[in-house]
Amino acid sequence: MNIEKKKTSPALFVRQVRQEMQKITWAQRRDVFISSAIVILLIILFSLFFLLTDQIWSFSIKQIIKIGSGI
């Protein structure tokens, strides 16, 4: 299987890249802001959830160890 690669001049490559960049639909500033705010909010909520869960498990395991050791 012989696959030949075409050589593209740098100028042609830049023109093709510019053409493709014009086809892109960029997100609006408002959409980016809302998405970022949602991501930050979810990070905070999940952090609090895992903190609370970790504290509950830690407390529970310490109580079990206390009961088991007879202290």
Rosetta constraint file for C-alpha pairs under 8 A:
AtomPair CA 8 CA 12 HARMONIC 6.47 0.50
AtomPair CA 8 CA 13 HARMONIC 6.38 0.50
AtomPair CA 9 CA 13 HARMONIC 6.22 0.50
AtomPair CA 10 CA 14 HARMONIC 6.20 0.50
AtomPair CA 11 CA 15 HARMONIC 6.29 0.50
AtomPair CA 12 CA 16 HARMONIC 6.17 0.50
AtomPair CA 13 CA 17 HARMONIC 6.17 0.50
AtomPair CA 14 CA 18 HARMONIC 6.19 0.50
AtomPair CA 15 CA 19 HARMONIC 6.25 0.50
AtomPair CA 16 CA 20 HARMONIC 6.24 0.50
AtomPair CA 17 CA 21 HARMONIC 6.08 0.50
AtomPair CA 18 CA 22 HARMONIC 6.34 0.50
AtomPair CA 19 CA 23 HARMONIC 6.88 0.50
AtomPair CA 20 CA 24 HARMONIC 6.96 0.50
AtomPair CA 27 CA 31 HARMONIC 6.30 0.50
AtomPair CA 27 CA 32 HARMONIC 6.56 0.50
AtomPair CA 28 CA 32 HARMONIC 6.42 0.50
AtomPair CA 29 CA 33 HARMONIC 6.15 0.50
AtomPair CA 30 CA 34 HARMONIC 6.16 0.50
AtomPair CA 31 CA 35 HARMONIC 6.09 0.50
AtomPair CA 32 CA 36 HARMONIC 6.04 0.50
AtomPair CA 33 CA 37 HARMONIC 6.10 0.50
AtomPair CA 34 CA 38 HARMONIC 6.19 0.50
AtomPair CA 35 CA 39 HARMONIC 6.24 0.50
AtomPair CA 36 CA 40 HARMONIC 6.19 0.50
AtomPair CA 37 CA 41 HARMONIC 6.06 0.50
AtomPair CA 38 CA 42 HARMONIC 6.08 0.50
AtomPair CA 39 CA 43 HARMONIC 6.15 0.50
AtomPair CA 40 CA 44 HARMONIC 6.32 0.50
AtomPair CA 41 CA 45 HARMONIC 6.21 0.50
AtomPair CA 42 CA 46 HARMONIC 5.97 0.50
AtomPair CA 43 CA 47 HARMONIC 5.98 0.50
AtomPair CA 44 CA 48 HARMONIC 6.22 0.50
AtomPair CA 45 CA 49 HARMONIC 6.16 0.50
AtomPair CA 46 CA 50 HARMONIC 6.09 0.50
AtomPair CA 47 CA 51 HARMONIC 6.03 0.50
AtomPair CA 48 CA 52 HARMONIC 6.08 0.50
AtomPair CA 49 CA 53 HARMONIC 6.09 0.50
AtomPair CA 50 CA 54 HARMONIC 5.89 0.50
AtomPair CA 51 CA 55 HARMONIC 6.17 0.50
AtomPair CA 52 CA 56 HARMONIC 6.20 0.50
AtomPair CA 53 CA 57 HARMONIC 6.21 0.50
AtomPair CA 54 CA 58 HARMONIC 5.97 0.50
AtomPair CA 55 CA 59 HARMONIC 6.05 0.50
AtomPair CA 56 CA 60 HARMONIC 6.07 0.50
AtomPair CA 57 CA 61 HARMONIC 6.04 0.50
AtomPair CA 58 CA 62 HARMONIC 6.18 0.50
AtomPair CA 59 CA 63 HARMONIC 6.24 0.50
AtomPair CA 60 CA 64 HARMONIC 6.27 0.50
AtomPair CA 61 CA 65 HARMONIC 6.16 0.50
AtomPair CA 62 CA 66 HARMONIC 6.14 0.50
AtomPair CA 63 CA 67 HARMONIC 6.21 0.50
AtomPair CA 64 CA 68 HARMONIC 6.08 0.50
AtomPair CA 65 CA 69 HARMONIC 5.98 0.50
AtomPair CA 66 CA 70 HARMONIC 6.02 0.50
AtomPair CA 66 CA 71 HARMONIC 5.59 0.50
AtomPair CA 67 CA 71 HARMONIC 6.82 0.50
